[in-house]
Amino acid sequence: MISKEKKFDSLYAKHWAELYIYAFNVLRDKEIAEDIVQEIFIEYWNRMDDIVIELPRAYFFQSVRNQCAKSLNTRRFDQVQIENIAALIPELDDVQFDLIKQQLLSEIDQTACSLLPDKCLAIFKMRFYEQLSYKEIALKMNVSESTVENQINKALKLLRGNTRYITDFHFSVLLSIMC
């Protein structure tokens, strides 16, 4: 029979790196990612005698995913990347999701209103708040569709570079969760 220590060491060696990489990719914080993975393994060590886990990798990933979601819920959003929050959204309850969504939308709206020129802001709002197509916006604004596309690209570029917590993500992920 394999000793408790050998079993633990084997699982730790086999899964630590991939769990850390997953946590880091979600959180973008080396220390917090390390802490979460370490805490998962400490908890596992403390419960090894009491639990039987048939799929350790799945168990560890679910545990890390849950801890990352908890960590994101308590952190300021200038410390995280939106695409990683979006990946966790299915794991968040409705209250957590609504809170995150409201904070993100408020930040984007404030930044857009203070940063974008009037015409660009109007087109941005029609596209993402009113869900109008490029063609509908072009007709409403009496401009070409290419002008609408250029203004949307300009708005997204400006917002990507000037929103505190939005640094490296595909803006469409966030905009797809907008009402």
MARTORKOL-32667 format. One record per residue (C-alpha): residue number from 1; residue in one letter; x, y, z. Coordinates in steps of 0.25 Angstrom, whole numbers. Layout:
<sites>
(site NUM; 'A'; (X; Y; Z))
...
</sites>
This chain:
<sites>
(site 1; 'M'; (0; 0; 0))
(site 2; 'I'; (5; 14; -3))
(site 3; 'S'; (8; 23; 8))
(site 4; 'K'; (0; 36; 11))
(site 5; 'E'; (12; 44; 8))
(site 6; 'K'; (16; 37; -5))
(site 7; 'K'; (2; 38; -10))
(site 8; 'F'; (2; 53; -7))
(site 9; 'D'; (15; 55; -12))
(site 10; 'S'; (11; 48; -25))
(site 11; 'L'; (-1; 57; -27))
(site 12; 'Y'; (6; 69; -23))
(site 13; 'A'; (17; 67; -33))
(site 14; 'K'; (7; 63; -44))
(site 15; 'H'; (-3; 74; -43))
(site 16; 'W'; (4; 87; -36))
(site 17; 'A'; (9; 93; -48))
(site 18; 'E'; (-3; 92; -57))
(site 19; 'L'; (-12; 97; -45))
(site 20; 'Y'; (-3; 109; -43))
(site 21; 'I'; (-3; 112; -58))
(site 22; 'Y'; (-18; 112; -58))
(site 23; 'A'; (-19; 121; -45))
(site 24; 'F'; (-9; 130; -50))
(site 25; 'N'; (-16; 132; -64))
(site 26; 'V'; (-29; 135; -57))
(site 27; 'L'; (-23; 144; -46))
(site 28; 'R'; (-11; 150; -53))
(site 29; 'D'; (-4; 150; -39))
(site 30; 'K'; (7; 141; -36))
(site 31; 'E'; (6; 141; -21))
(site 32; 'I'; (-9; 139; -20))
(site 33; 'A'; (-8; 128; -30))
(site 34; 'E'; (3; 121; -22))
(site 35; 'D'; (-5; 123; -9))
(site 36; 'I'; (-18; 117; -15))
(site 37; 'V'; (-11; 105; -20))
(site 38; 'Q'; (-3; 103; -7))
(site 39; 'E'; (-16; 104; 1))
(site 40; 'I'; (-23; 94; -8))
(site 41; 'F'; (-12; 84; -5))
(site 42; 'I'; (-12; 87; 10))
(site 43; 'E'; (-27; 85; 10))
(site 44; 'Y'; (-25; 72; 3))
(site 45; 'W'; (-14; 67; 12))
(site 46; 'N'; (-23; 70; 24))
(site 47; 'R'; (-34; 63; 18))
(site 48; 'M'; (-27; 51; 12))
(site 49; 'D'; (-31; 41; 22))
(site 50; 'D'; (-46; 45; 22))
(site 51; 'I'; (-49; 47; 7))
(site 52; 'V'; (-47; 38; -5))
(site 53; 'I'; (-45; 45; -18))
(site 54; 'E'; (-47; 37; -31))
(site 55; 'L'; (-42; 48; -40))
(site 56; 'P'; (-32; 56; -33))
(site 57; 'R'; (-29; 65; -45))
(site 58; 'A'; (-43; 69; -47))
(site 59; 'Y'; (-45; 71; -32))
(site 60; 'F'; (-32; 80; -31))
(site 61; 'F'; (-37; 88; -43))
(site 62; 'Q'; (-51; 90; -37))
(site 63; 'S'; (-45; 95; -24))
(site 64; 'V'; (-35; 104; -31))
(site 65; 'R'; (-46; 110; -40))
(site 66; 'N'; (-55; 112; -27))
(site 67; 'Q'; (-44; 119; -20))
(site 68; 'C'; (-41; 128; -32))
(site 69; 'A'; (-55; 132; -33))
(site 70; 'K'; (-55; 136; -18))
(site 71; 'S'; (-42; 143; -19))
(site 72; 'L'; (-48; 151; -31))
(site 73; 'N'; (-60; 154; -24))
(site 74; 'T'; (-52; 161; -13))
(site 75; 'R'; (-42; 168; -22))
(site 76; 'R'; (-42; 182; -29))
(site 77; 'F'; (-44; 180; -44))
(site 78; 'D'; (-32; 188; -47))
(site 79; 'Q'; (-24; 176; -43))
(site 80; 'V'; (-31; 166; -53))
(site 81; 'Q'; (-34; 164; -67))
(site 82; 'I'; (-48; 163; -72))
(site 83; 'E'; (-46; 151; -81))
(site 84; 'N'; (-42; 143; -69))
(site 85; 'I'; (-54; 147; -61))
(site 86; 'A'; (-63; 143; -73))
(site 87; 'A'; (-57; 129; -72))
(site 88; 'L'; (-62; 128; -58))
(site 89; 'I'; (-75; 134; -60))
(site 90; 'P'; (-82; 120; -60))
(site 91; 'E'; (-76; 117; -47))
(site 92; 'L'; (-81; 130; -40))
(site 93; 'D'; (-95; 131; -34))
(site 94; 'D'; (-105; 142; -39))
(site 95; 'V'; (-102; 152; -28))
(site 96; 'Q'; (-87; 151; -31))
(site 97; 'F'; (-89; 152; -46))
(site 98; 'D'; (-98; 164; -45))
(site 99; 'L'; (-89; 171; -36))
(site 100; 'I'; (-77; 169; -45))
(site 101; 'K'; (-85; 173; -57))
(site 102; 'Q'; (-90; 186; -51))
(site 103; 'Q'; (-76; 190; -47))
(site 104; 'L'; (-70; 187; -61))
(site 105; 'L'; (-81; 194; -68))
(site 106; 'S'; (-80; 206; -59))
(site 107; 'E'; (-65; 207; -61))
(site 108; 'I'; (-67; 206; -77))
(site 109; 'D'; (-78; 216; -77))
(site 110; 'Q'; (-70; 226; -69))
(site 111; 'T'; (-58; 224; -77))
(site 112; 'A'; (-66; 225; -90))
(site 113; 'C'; (-73; 238; -86))
(site 114; 'S'; (-60; 245; -82))
(site 115; 'L'; (-51; 240; -93))
(site 116; 'L'; (-59; 238; -106))
(site 117; 'P'; (-62; 250; -116))
(site 118; 'D'; (-77; 252; -117))
(site 119; 'K'; (-80; 245; -130))
(site 120; 'C'; (-71; 233; -126))
(site 121; 'L'; (-78; 232; -113))
(site 122; 'A'; (-92; 233; -119))
(site 123; 'I'; (-88; 222; -129))
(site 124; 'F'; (-82; 214; -118))
(site 125; 'K'; (-95; 215; -109))
(site 126; 'M'; (-104; 211; -121))
(site 127; 'R'; (-96; 199; -124))
(site 128; 'F'; (-94; 193; -110))
(site 129; 'Y'; (-105; 199; -102))
(site 130; 'E'; (-116; 199; -112))
(site 131; 'Q'; (-111; 187; -120))
(site 132; 'L'; (-112; 194; -133))
(site 133; 'S'; (-105; 188; -146))
(site 134; 'Y'; (-94; 196; -153))
(site 135; 'K'; (-104; 198; -164))
(site 136; 'E'; (-115; 203; -155))
(site 137; 'I'; (-105; 213; -148))
(site 138; 'A'; (-101; 217; -162))
(site 139; 'L'; (-115; 220; -166))
(site 140; 'K'; (-118; 227; -153))
(site 141; 'M'; (-106; 236; -153))
(site 142; 'N'; (-106; 238; -168))
(site 143; 'V'; (-92; 233; -170))
(site 144; 'S'; (-85; 221; -177))
(site 145; 'E'; (-84; 207; -171))
(site 146; 'S'; (-69; 208; -172))
(site 147; 'T'; (-70; 221; -164))
(site 148; 'V'; (-78; 214; -153))
(site 149; 'E'; (-68; 202; -153))
(site 150; 'N'; (-56; 212; -152))
(site 151; 'Q'; (-63; 219; -140))
(site 152; 'I'; (-65; 206; -133))
(site 153; 'N'; (-51; 202; -135))
(site 154; 'K'; (-46; 216; -130))
(site 155; 'A'; (-55; 215; -118))
(site 156; 'L'; (-50; 201; -114))
(site 157; 'K'; (-36; 204; -116))
(site 158; 'L'; (-37; 217; -107))
(site 159; 'L'; (-45; 209; -97))
(site 160; 'R'; (-35; 197; -97))
(site 161; 'G'; (-23; 207; -94))
(site 162; 'N'; (-30; 216; -84))
(site 163; 'T'; (-39; 207; -75))
(site 164; 'R'; (-32; 204; -62))
(site 165; 'Y'; (-34; 189; -62))
(site 166; 'I'; (-36; 186; -77))
(site 167; 'T'; (-22; 183; -82))
(site 168; 'D'; (-21; 170; -89))
(site 169; 'F'; (-34; 164; -94))
(site 170; 'H'; (-44; 163; -105))
(site 171; 'F'; (-53; 174; -103))
(site 172; 'S'; (-65; 166; -109))
(site 173; 'V'; (-65; 157; -97))
(site 174; 'L'; (-69; 168; -88))
(site 175; 'L'; (-78; 175; -98))
(site 176; 'S'; (-85; 161; -101))
(site 177; 'I'; (-90; 161; -86))
(site 178; 'M'; (-95; 175; -87))
(site 179; 'C'; (-110; 175; -86))
</sites>
